Amino acid sequence: MIRDLCLFALAALAEIGGCFGFWRWLRNGASPWLAGGGLVLLAVFAVLLTRTHASAAGRSFAAYGGIYILFSVLWLRVAEGERPSVTDIAGAVLSLVGAGVIMAGGRGQ
């Protein structure tokens, strides 16, 4: 389970970083090179999710969702300098509980 959590964390950073590259390019007029870097990070994200022990892709994606939400809220704070709201934090906690349930029940089925 620790290995999968590490893979999910790395995948979240890759996905968020990749999407943020496109966000900066299309919404903030940054260099198109950021979008190119974003494509590379999104490919890394996809590869990382295939390395988990989940018995099905959908289960891996669902469990990953909780980690993604947590890292998105952390990204909001660290990379964008925005303070997460109480509802941001509550939503992240709820999603982690859901991811934990999926991970605990879906291994090896």
C-alpha positions in Angstrom: 0.0 0.0 0.0 2.9 2.4 0.7 4.3 1.8 -2.8 0.9 2.7 -4.3 0.6 5.8 -2.2 4.0 6.9 -3.4 3.0 6.2 -7.0 -0.2 8.2 -6.5 1.7 11.1 -5.0 4.1 11.2 -7.9 1.3 10.8 -10.4 -0.6 13.7 -8.7 2.4 16.0 -9.0 2.9 15.0 -12.6 -0.7 15.5 -13.5 -1.2 18.8 -11.7 2.1 20.1 -13.0 1.2 19.1 -16.5 -2.3 20.7 -16.3 -0.8 23.8 -14.7 1.6 24.2 -17.7 -1.5 24.4 -20.0 -3.3 26.7 -17.5 -0.4 29.1 -17.5 0.0 29.0 -21.3 -3.7 29.3 -22.2 -5.0 31.5 -19.4 -2.0 33.6 -18.5 -0.2 33.9 -21.8 2.9 32.0 -20.7 5.3 30.4 -23.2 4.0 27.5 -25.3 7.0 25.6 -24.0 5.1 25.2 -20.7 2.4 23.3 -22.6 5.0 21.1 -24.1 6.4 20.4 -20.7 2.9 19.8 -19.6 2.4 17.1 -22.2 5.5 15.3 -21.0 4.3 15.4 -17.4 0.9 14.2 -18.3 2.5 11.2 -20.1 4.5 10.5 -16.9 1.3 10.7 -14.9 -0.4 8.1 -17.1 2.6 5.7 -16.9 2.7 6.0 -13.1 -0.9 5.0 -12.6 -0.3 1.8 -14.5 2.3 0.7 -11.9 -0.1 0.4 -9.0 -1.3 -3.0 -7.6 -5.0 -2.3 -8.2 -6.8 -5.2 -10.0 -8.6 -2.8 -12.4 -7.8 0.6 -14.0 -11.0 2.1 -12.7 -10.2 1.1 -9.1 -6.7 2.6 -9.4 -8.1 5.8 -10.8 -10.8 6.1 -8.1 -8.3 5.5 -5.3 -5.9 8.0 -6.9 -8.7 10.6 -7.0 -8.4 11.2 -3.2 -4.7 11.7 -3.4 -5.1 14.0 -6.4 -7.5 16.2 -4.5 -5.2 16.4 -1.5 -2.2 17.4 -3.7 -4.4 19.9 -5.6 -5.2 21.7 -2.3 -1.5 21.6 -1.4 -0.6 23.0 -4.9 -3.1 25.8 -4.3 -1.2 26.8 -1.2 2.4 26.1 -2.2 2.5 26.9 -5.9 -0.2 29.5 -6.2 0.1 31.1 -2.8 -3.7 30.8 -2.1 -4.8 29.8 1.4 -7.2 26.8 1.2 -10.6 27.4 2.6 -12.3 25.2 5.3 -14.3 23.6 2.6 -11.2 22.9 0.5 -9.7 21.1 3.5 -12.9 19.3 4.4 -13.3 18.1 0.8 -9.7 16.8 0.7 -10.2 14.9 4.0 -13.5 13.3 2.7 -11.8 12.3 -0.5 -8.9 10.7 1.3 -11.4 8.6 3.4 -13.0 7.5 0.2 -9.6 6.6 -1.4 -8.7 4.7 1.7 -11.9 2.6 1.6 -11.3 1.8 -2.1 -7.6 0.9 -1.5 -8.4 -1.3 1.5 -11.2 -3.2 -0.2 -10.0 -3.4 -3.8 -6.6 -5.1 -3.5 -6.3 -8.4 -5.3 -10.0 -8.8 -6.2 
